[in-house]
Amino acid sequence: MASQDWFDKDFYKTLGVSKDITDAELKKTYRKLARTYHPDQTQGDAKKEAKFKEISEAYSVLSDKEQREEYDQIRAMGAGNARFQAPGSAGGGFEDVFSRFGQGRGAPGGQQADFDDLFAMFGQQGGGFGSGRFGQSTGGFRGNGGPQRGADVTARTTLDFQTAVRGETISLAGEDGKPFKVKIPAGVADGQKIRLRGRGRRSPDGGESGDIVVSVSVRPHPVFTRDGLNLRVTVPVTFTEAALGATIEVPTLGGEPVKLRVAPGTPSGRVLRVKGRGVETSKGTGDLLAEVQVAVPSHLDDAARAALERFHELEPAENPRADLMAKARE
């Protein structure tokens, strides 16, 4: 949507670029300036923070094709010595000019500049309970004649695996540097977005506030993986445990190990299920899926080798690959 202060702001000069700059060069220039003036780098320097806001505003307009066209037309009118008369005087007023550009063009959510790449550079990755930084607003307008909706604000956080599975209330840093609380629901997945309704920027004219949209990344776990609401773990067993059967211990996420019975003749790849020890959410509770993996000994002493050779002489004359070969010929 066209802004009345565009007449007074030279966004090209703010970014130090020419009017015929390409989108790729514009983005490259913006990223370079943002690295220099981003609040994470300027340590409370008010002038540099103000400069960062100026270049962010300039980029948000020039990186949007439609807004850039509107801006260029408005600036061209200013360069042509256009003058605006007070309401009621001949020739129309200031608002007549902007009516050309379709007030209220955006829908809720609006046009969003490509800020994700930039703010990924400043995303906080530390902290067991997750940490995050805000990105750029993504707000829009409610429609012709209606009040303007407050802008959405994006944030990112990285959680450890167990926090994502169990859920927890974490703290994130707001745009003003002050922390605020976010309730992470149990079972949040990597790449999922959490929307905090009405927690974004306020409307400038009495409309509804925007939202905070938190993008979640989850660090991998060294043992467990997610399979929907189920947790998966690979459990090594010895050849004799798999062949003769055994009772083994299996780890659980954040709890005591559980005991499972491995039946005689269990092959690699068989999955043993522990009910109710997966991800617990309001929509249901998953299971723990333990996949058996037969471990082959890499070092045998003479006695063990002799015993295996004797077993080889006595084992059934079965070819474990016979079924595989038959299916391959079909």
ABEGO torsion letter per residue (X at the ends): XBBAAAAABBAAAAAGBBAABBAAAAAAAAAAAAAAABAAAAGGBAAAAAAAAAAAAAAAAAABAAAAAAAAAAAAAAAAGBBBBBBGBBGEBAAAAAAAAGBGABBBGEBBBBAAAAAAAABBABEAAEBBBBBBBABBBAEBGBBBBBBBBBBBBBBBAAAAAAEBBBBBBBAAGBBBBBBBBBGBBBGBBBBBBGABBBBAAGBBBBBBBBBBBBBBBAABBBBEABBBBBBBBBAAAAAAEBBBBBBBBGBBBBBBBBBBGBBBGBBBBBBGABBBBAAEBBBBBBBBBBBBBABBBAAAAAAAAAAAAABBBBBAAAAAAAAAAX
